[in-house]
Amino acid sequence: MKIMIVDDEEIQRITIRDDLVDMGYNVVAQASAERALKTLETFKPDLDNHRFKNAGHRRSGIS
């Protein structure tokens, strides 16, 4: 299963990515919504449900 993680906090992003990779998932992690949108041009996550978390930024992070 392919999953994308977007989080501007590096430690969160790396920890979640590493845990999911250890469980056998194909994971891409990005630091911003802009990078995530660019990545989506070539990387298609298998999940179609996303949980959006509004952190008060220009764009919400996808977690």
BELFENKA-V826150 format. One record per residue. SS is DSSP state (helix for helix, strand for strand, loop for the rest). OMEGA is omega in radians with two decimals (* if undefined). Layout:
ss:omega
SS:OMEGA
SS:OMEGA
//
This chain:
ss:omega
loop:3.13
strand:-3.10
strand:3.01
strand:3.09
strand:3.07
strand:3.13
loop:-3.13
loop:3.09
loop:-3.03
helix:-3.10
helix:3.09
helix:-3.09
helix:-3.11
helix:-3.13
helix:3.14
helix:3.13
helix:-3.10
helix:3.11
helix:-3.13
helix:3.08
helix:3.10
helix:3.12
loop:3.04
loop:-3.14
loop:3.01
strand:-2.97
strand:2.97
strand:-3.14
strand:3.13
strand:-3.08
loop:-3.10
loop:3.09
helix:-3.14
helix:3.10
helix:3.13
helix:3.13
helix:3.09
helix:3.14
helix:-3.13
loop:3.08
loop:-3.11
loop:-3.11
loop:-3.10
loop:3.11
loop:3.13
loop:-3.11
loop:3.10
loop:3.05
loop:3.11
loop:3.06
loop:-3.12
strand:3.13
strand:-3.14
loop:-3.14
loop:3.13
loop:3.14
loop:3.10
loop:3.10
loop:3.10
loop:3.05
strand:3.06
strand:-3.12
loop:*
//
